[in-house]
């Protein structure tokens, strides 16, 4: 499950839609619903993702301007990279 969530984020970062609200809402839900499973697979990386990403997701609004979307992406990418570095193969 951890890899699925990471791939979901990576796909978003590479193919960002014009309206990011649905993505942010789903990601926030996935982190809550699948936390235990993700934690069993990658405890440290899961902790990292759950520190800042829910707040980043909560900042998304429907109809955000492109600059706001870029700021959202930058913040999310920082957390994605932190979690990726903590990923244990």
PEZIFEN-V704651 format. One record per residue. N is the residue number from 1. SS is DSSP state (2 for helix, 1 for strand, 0 for the rest). Layout:
n: <N | N>
ss: <SS | SS>
//
This chain:
n: <1 | 2 | 3 | 4 | 5 | 6 | 7 | 8 | 9 | 10 | 11 | 12 | 13 | 14 | 15 | 16 | 17 | 18 | 19 | 20 | 21 | 22 | 23 | 24 | 25 | 26 | 27 | 28 | 29 | 30 | 31 | 32 | 33 | 34 | 35 | 36 | 37 | 38 | 39 | 40 | 41 | 42 | 43 | 44 | 45 | 46 | 47 | 48 | 49 | 50 | 51 | 52 | 53 | 54 | 55 | 56 | 57 | 58 | 59 | 60 | 61 | 62 | 63 | 64 | 65 | 66 | 67 | 68 | 69 | 70 | 71 | 72 | 73 | 74 | 75 | 76 | 77 | 78 | 79 | 80 | 81 | 82 | 83 | 84 | 85 | 86 | 87 | 88 | 89>
ss: <0 | 2 | 2 | 2 | 2 | 2 | 2 | 2 | 2 | 2 | 2 | 2 | 2 | 2 | 0 | 0 | 0 | 0 | 0 | 0 | 2 | 2 | 2 | 2 | 2 | 2 | 2 | 2 | 2 | 2 | 2 | 2 | 2 | 0 | 2 | 2 | 2 | 2 | 2 | 2 | 2 | 0 | 2 | 2 | 2 | 2 | 2 | 2 | 2 | 2 | 2 | 2 | 2 | 2 | 2 | 2 | 2 | 2 | 0 | 0 | 0 | 0 | 0 | 0 | 0 | 2 | 2 | 2 | 2 | 2 | 2 | 2 | 2 | 2 | 2 | 2 | 2 | 2 | 2 | 2 | 2 | 2 | 2 | 2 | 2 | 2 | 0 | 0 | 0>
//
